[in-house]
């Protein structure tokens, strides 16, 4: 899977801001860790659940998934956020700290390795 990510990076398929942290994750392990997120988020384009679809999230402006009703807190902060490795790491660390009063009830991923892996997995969802 890391080879696929490398090819995507080299061919320009992934174009959002990337730091060494983004390249540190293992997408296959991220897919396993992402199981914690599947109750609320889909990875299929256009399929929203309790949370918005995360297909194509990497490099996307926050708060723009159609047919999803975002919280007022998310909509207020969304113009400032493009989902890259830095913003996703902050969000996945502690969502309610990143965006106070968000409706997302997930407490976050405590381990940096888990966050790096999930971010690497999200980068593959194009």
Backbone bond lengths (Angstrom), bond angles and torsions (degrees), N, CA, C in turn:
res aa  C-N    CA-C-N  psi(-1)  N-CA   C-N-CA  omega(-1)  CA-C   N-CA-C  phi
1 X - - - 1.444 - - 1.527 110.70 -
2 X 1.350 116.94 -36.76 1.461 118.96 178.62 1.524 110.63 -62.18
3 X 1.353 117.05 -32.88 1.458 119.70 177.33 1.516 110.59 -64.01
4 X 1.343 117.08 -41.61 1.458 120.38 177.61 1.519 111.38 -61.41
5 X 1.328 116.17 -41.35 1.453 120.46 178.11 1.520 110.47 -64.06
6 X 1.324 116.95 -42.17 1.469 120.99 178.64 1.518 110.71 -61.82
7 X 1.334 116.71 -42.74 1.461 120.41 178.38 1.524 110.20 -63.46
8 X 1.326 116.79 -42.82 1.465 120.73 178.52 1.520 110.95 -60.51
9 X 1.324 116.37 -41.06 1.462 120.14 179.45 1.523 110.69 -66.41
10 X 1.335 116.80 -44.75 1.464 121.09 -177.28 1.521 112.26 -67.96
11 X 1.314 117.59 -33.44 1.460 120.52 -178.47 1.518 112.86 -88.57
12 X 1.327 116.70 -1.68 1.451 119.99 176.86 1.515 113.99 84.83
13 X 1.334 117.85 10.90 1.454 119.61 178.89 1.518 111.97 -68.98
14 X 1.321 116.68 -26.04 1.456 121.65 175.96 1.518 105.56 -114.26
15 X 1.339 116.29 118.14 1.452 119.18 -172.06 1.514 114.81 -122.69
16 X 1.315 118.50 -2.31 1.456 120.07 -178.99 1.520 110.45 -71.37
17 X 1.311 116.09 168.25 1.453 121.90 179.24 1.521 110.38 -57.62
18 X 1.330 116.38 130.53 1.455 120.25 179.36 1.514 109.61 -133.11
19 X 1.296 116.23 131.64 1.442 122.75 174.42 1.522 107.44 -107.67
20 X 1.338 118.49 173.15 1.469 119.19 176.58 1.530 112.53 -54.11
21 X 1.314 117.37 -28.33 1.466 121.22 178.23 1.527 110.45 -59.70
22 X 1.338 117.40 -40.60 1.460 120.86 -178.60 1.517 111.36 -63.76
23 X 1.299 116.53 -31.77 1.452 120.64 -178.68 1.520 112.11 -86.66
24 X 1.329 117.90 -7.16 1.460 122.02 -176.68 1.519 112.62 -79.70
25 X 1.315 117.91 -21.81 1.453 121.04 -174.04 1.512 114.08 -80.82
26 X 1.315 114.77 160.63 1.461 123.65 177.43 1.529 107.51 -110.97
27 X 1.333 117.97 110.71 1.462 120.40 -176.83 1.531 113.38 -58.61
28 X 1.323 117.92 -35.93 1.468 119.92 179.72 1.523 110.88 -65.12
29 X 1.322 116.93 -42.44 1.465 120.27 176.66 1.529 109.75 -68.12
30 X 1.333 116.06 -35.49 1.461 120.32 177.40 1.515 112.49 -62.70
31 X 1.339 116.58 -36.48 1.458 120.56 177.29 1.525 110.12 -63.11
32 X 1.319 116.33 -37.72 1.468 120.18 178.00 1.527 111.03 -68.84
33 X 1.319 117.00 -44.38 1.464 121.12 179.15 1.524 110.48 -65.76
34 X 1.328 116.70 -32.61 1.466 122.32 -178.77 1.528 111.86 -61.68
35 X 1.320 117.80 -16.99 1.473 120.22 178.11 1.526 110.73 -55.43
36 X 1.331 117.32 -27.60 1.465 121.52 177.18 1.530 111.33 -66.84
37 X 1.314 116.13 -22.14 1.462 122.15 -175.89 1.526 113.36 -96.08
38 X 1.343 116.28 -19.44 1.467 121.71 -172.26 1.523 114.50 -63.57
39 X 1.315 118.44 -23.12 1.463 119.36 179.05 1.527 110.61 -62.65
40 X 1.330 115.95 -30.55 1.467 120.46 -175.58 1.525 114.62 -114.10
41 X 1.323 117.98 -21.30 1.466 121.10 -175.20 1.519 111.92 -125.23
42 X 1.309 115.53 137.96 1.458 122.95 174.03 1.531 108.49 -98.50
43 X 1.323 115.81 157.05 1.464 120.25 173.19 1.529 110.13 -110.33
44 X 1.334 116.04 10.91 1.459 121.56 176.61 1.530 109.39 -92.03
45 X 1.304 115.92 136.65 1.465 120.64 178.69 1.520 109.89 -59.31
46 X 1.323 116.82 129.43 1.446 122.55 175.73 1.518 115.81 78.51
47 X 1.317 118.05 1.33 1.467 120.25 -179.55 1.524 109.57 -105.75
48 X 1.319 115.73 96.30 1.460 121.57 176.98 1.519 109.67 -87.64
49 X 1.302 115.85 151.24 1.454 122.17 174.14 1.529 106.20 -122.49
50 X 1.325 117.48 -136.86 1.465 120.77 173.41 1.523 108.80 -62.11
51 X 1.323 116.21 -35.01 1.459 123.51 174.85 1.520 109.36 -111.15
52 X 1.321 117.70 167.94 1.468 120.58 -178.86 1.523 111.98 -71.05
53 X 1.316 115.95 158.23 1.461 121.41 173.40 1.526 108.47 -59.32
54 X 1.316 116.52 140.19 1.457 120.22 178.81 1.526 112.38 -103.10
55 X 1.329 116.04 9.51 1.456 119.71 174.57 1.529 108.57 -63.96
56 X 1.318 116.48 125.82 1.462 120.75 179.49 1.511 114.98 72.62
57 X 1.326 117.42 18.70 1.466 120.51 -176.64 1.527 112.11 -66.27
58 X 1.324 117.64 -35.72 1.464 119.87 -175.79 1.528 109.29 -68.34
59 X 1.314 116.18 120.43 1.455 122.60 -179.01 1.520 113.76 91.30
60 X 1.319 117.01 0.03 1.468 121.77 -177.33 1.528 110.46 -93.61
61 X 1.309 115.33 146.64 1.466 121.77 171.66 1.520 108.46 -63.65
62 X 1.295 118.03 139.61 1.468 122.22 177.70 1.524 110.19 -68.89
63 X 1.324 115.18 149.27 1.460 121.02 171.25 1.505 116.58 74.18
64 X 1.341 118.73 22.43 1.468 118.97 -176.34 1.525 114.87 -115.80
65 X 1.322 118.69 4.29 1.463 119.63 178.81 1.523 108.12 -65.58
66 X 1.315 115.58 125.24 1.467 119.63 -178.90 1.520 109.96 -70.73
67 X 1.270 115.43 155.17 1.470 122.82 178.99 1.522 113.31 61.43
68 X 1.325 117.09 26.40 1.458 120.19 173.96 1.516 108.11 -127.79
69 X 1.315 116.01 132.49 1.465 121.04 -179.79 1.531 109.08 -93.96
70 X 1.317 115.76 104.81 1.465 122.27 179.52 1.524 111.01 -81.34
71 X 1.313 115.48 156.94 1.461 120.51 174.57 1.529 109.55 -68.54
72 X 1.321 115.55 157.30 1.466 120.00 176.30 1.523 110.69 -59.99
73 X 1.330 116.49 -36.37 1.463 120.77 -179.80 1.526 110.70 -63.07
74 X 1.342 116.84 -44.22 1.466 120.61 179.00 1.519 110.53 -65.26
75 X 1.313 117.27 -45.03 1.462 120.22 -179.05 1.525 111.99 -62.88
76 X 1.324 117.42 -34.17 1.465 120.60 178.81 1.523 111.30 -68.75
77 X 1.327 117.44 -36.46 1.467 122.23 -177.03 1.530 112.47 -89.88
78 X 1.337 117.52 -22.89 1.465 123.05 -172.59 1.533 115.26 -51.59
79 X 1.332 120.07 -41.21 1.465 118.50 -178.62 1.531 114.01 -60.78
80 X 1.320 116.66 -19.94 1.468 121.30 -179.86 1.520 113.08 -90.29
81 X 1.338 118.40 -6.31 1.457 120.97 -169.93 1.520 112.55 -117.89
82 X 1.303 115.58 125.88 1.453 123.28 164.19 1.520 104.06 -115.28
83 X 1.329 116.81 128.76 1.459 120.83 -175.48 1.530 110.68 -74.29
84 X 1.319 114.86 101.42 1.465 122.50 174.53 1.520 107.04 -123.92
85 X 1.320 117.17 -172.43 1.464 118.82 -176.21 1.526 112.30 -64.40
86 X 1.308 118.09 -33.20 1.471 121.01 -178.68 1.528 110.61 -72.05
87 X 1.332 117.04 -49.68 1.466 119.46 -178.80 1.534 111.34 -68.64
88 X 1.327 117.36 -39.01 1.464 119.53 177.19 1.521 111.56 -64.38
89 X 1.327 117.15 -38.15 1.461 119.83 178.15 1.530 110.46 -63.24
90 X 1.321 116.62 -43.87 1.471 119.91 178.84 1.529 110.55 -63.55
91 X 1.323 116.83 -43.26 1.460 121.74 179.40 1.526 111.11 -63.79
92 X 1.335 116.44 -47.29 1.465 120.46 -177.55 1.528 112.53 -70.55
93 X 1.329 117.30 -22.40 1.464 120.14 177.80 1.521 110.22 -68.09
94 X 1.311 115.79 -50.45 1.463 120.45 -179.11 1.529 108.09 -161.29
95 X 1.330 117.09 91.40 1.468 120.04 -175.95 1.523 114.74 -52.97
96 X 1.321 117.78 -41.54 1.477 119.86 -176.92 1.524 112.74 -72.55
97 X 1.318 117.36 -17.11 1.459 119.74 173.42 1.531 109.45 -82.80
98 X 1.324 116.01 -39.35 1.463 121.02 -179.75 1.528 111.15 -66.77
99 X 1.341 116.23 -44.22 1.467 121.33 176.71 1.533 107.76 -133.02
100 X 1.330 116.22 92.64 1.472 118.84 178.38 1.536 110.90 -56.10
101 X 1.297 115.71 142.86 1.465 124.51 179.27 1.529 113.27 70.87
102 X 1.338 117.78 16.33 1.460 119.45 172.91 1.522 108.57 -65.92
103 X 1.314 116.18 153.71 1.468 119.79 177.88 1.524 111.97 -81.37
104 X 1.309 117.78 -12.51 1.462 119.69 -177.64 1.525 109.38 -65.75
105 X 1.320 115.74 120.63 1.457 120.83 -176.36 1.518 114.22 -88.87
106 X 1.317 117.43 -9.57 1.465 121.47 -178.81 1.521 109.70 -63.52
107 X 1.346 118.17 130.07 1.461 120.07 -176.31 1.525 114.93 -74.71
108 X 1.321 117.78 -18.29 1.452 121.12 -179.68 1.517 111.97 115.36
109 X 1.323 114.97 172.12 1.462 122.09 177.74 1.520 107.55 -106.36
110 X 1.314 116.64 118.81 1.464 120.98 -174.98 1.522 113.06 -73.07
111 X 1.324 118.03 -34.98 1.459 120.66 -174.42 1.528 111.57 -86.77
112 X 1.332 115.40 129.85 1.463 120.43 178.23 1.523 111.28 -58.38
113 X 1.312 116.86 -39.14 1.464 120.72 -179.79 1.533 110.82 -60.80
114 X 1.316 117.46 -41.40 1.466 120.71 177.86 1.524 111.12 -63.06
115 X 1.328 116.15 -43.02 1.470 119.70 179.38 1.527 110.59 -65.15
116 X 1.321 117.40 -43.67 1.468 120.78 178.70 1.526 110.73 -59.96
117 X 1.327 116.27 -41.63 1.459 120.24 -179.44 1.525 111.89 -67.34
118 X 1.316 117.39 -42.70 1.470 120.67 178.86 1.526 109.27 -64.93
119 X 1.303 118.31 -41.59 1.469 121.20 178.33 1.528 110.00 -62.29
120 X 1.323 117.71 -43.30 1.464 121.10 177.86 1.529 110.11 -61.14
121 X 1.330 117.38 -39.20 1.462 121.14 177.12 1.533 110.45 -65.98
122 X 1.315 117.40 -46.27 1.470 120.26 -179.73 1.524 111.71 -60.35
123 X 1.326 116.78 -31.89 1.466 120.68 178.17 1.530 111.86 -63.48
124 X 1.326 117.68 -24.80 1.459 120.98 -177.57 1.530 112.56 -83.58
125 X 1.308 117.88 -10.22 1.466 121.90 -173.76 1.526 110.92 -85.24
126 X 1.287 117.02 74.49 1.465 123.23 -179.26 1.511 109.74 -123.20
